[in-house]
Amino acid sequence: MSGVQSVTVTADETDLRLDRWFSRRFPELGHGRLEKLLRTGQVRVDGKRAKSNQRLEEGQMIRVPPLGEAPAQTGPKQPKPVSAAEAKALADAILYMDDDVIVLNKPAGLAVQGGTNMDHHLDAMLDSLRFKAEERPRLVHRLDKDTSGALLLGRNAFSAAKLAASFRSREARKCYWALVVGVPRYPQGRIDAALAKMTGSKMGDKVEVDEEDGKRAVTYYRVVDSAYKKAAWLEMEPRTGRTHQLRAHCALLGTPIQGDGKYGGTEAYLTGQGVSKKLHLHSRAVMVPHPRKGLIKVEAPLPAHISASFDFFGFDETRAGAPFVSFDEDQR
């Protein structure tokens, strides 16, 4: 890596220790070297010196100095160079752009951030979205690798901090569409079920309902349409930003998201030639205060695999109406 980076803490990294944040984001950096960087003030949190055991909050900006080349045998794979075709595809995925903000329609299958054995992710491709600006765009929130749809980027440090603060304060609103297996018992409702990360080497980042030790997670949902009691199209608005919140909450309803074997097992797969086995979760729209003035509201078209499944079941996208309206009366 070259140059200093300013990285924004995301919602699912809240309360993470700084040293664990580095081990997750920069696994090539050893603990001893991190301690040295902290002692010399090269790593800072919101411009201030920090310690390895500091707990992080969503929206904080972490200064990451140049880390040098990682040892080939232990570090993560170096990101692949961005090809001309990939750069064009990213540019074509832009739904909104001004001097401060970019909203992308992130494709399913593209990881937002890298990790061990991952050399292809959006974070490594952001220079291609600089468009002659002085600063590199910054991530302010995340979507799962297999979740498609609206994703915001800050085009400078000021806007990134403002956008991240909006997500942290819940001023930002997100609307998701999902195709689920089965039909919820109630056509509209509120799920209030705390979630905690499961422990164990094979659990990865999976979460489970845990009212005693979990963090509160709230989701509003409604059934837009259904087909033969076999499948339903849900519109959802999460009021909190927990890891895999919508996936876990849909499974809790007894209607796992199509293609989500992680939470629904074998029950998460509908049969039919017109139904893909990919995850059917899409960030349909975002509404967030602009970093300087006004409001940004952007809708993201469905990816091909979800659109094909909607066609298979005869779901008409216009039936959903405007996003967020269904839950306005419940808005905090």
Buried (B, 14 or more C-beta within 10 A) or exposed (E): BEEEBBBBBBBBBBEBBBBBBBBBBBBBBBEEEBBEBBEEEBBBBEEEEBEBEBEBBBBBBBBBBEBEEBEEEEBBBBBEEBEEEBBEBBEEBBBBBEEBBBBBBBBBBBBBBBBEEBEBBBBBBBEBBEEEEEBBBBBBBBBBBBBBBBBBBBBBEEBBBBBBBBBBEBBBBBBBBBBBBBBBEEEBBEBBBBBBBEEEEEEEEBBBBBEEEBBEBBBBBBBBBBBEEEBBBBBBBBBBBBBBBBBBBBBBBBBBBBBBBBBBEEBBBBEEEEBBEBBBBBBBBBBBBBBEEEEBBBBBBBBEBBBBBBEBBEBEBEEBEEBBEBBEEEEE
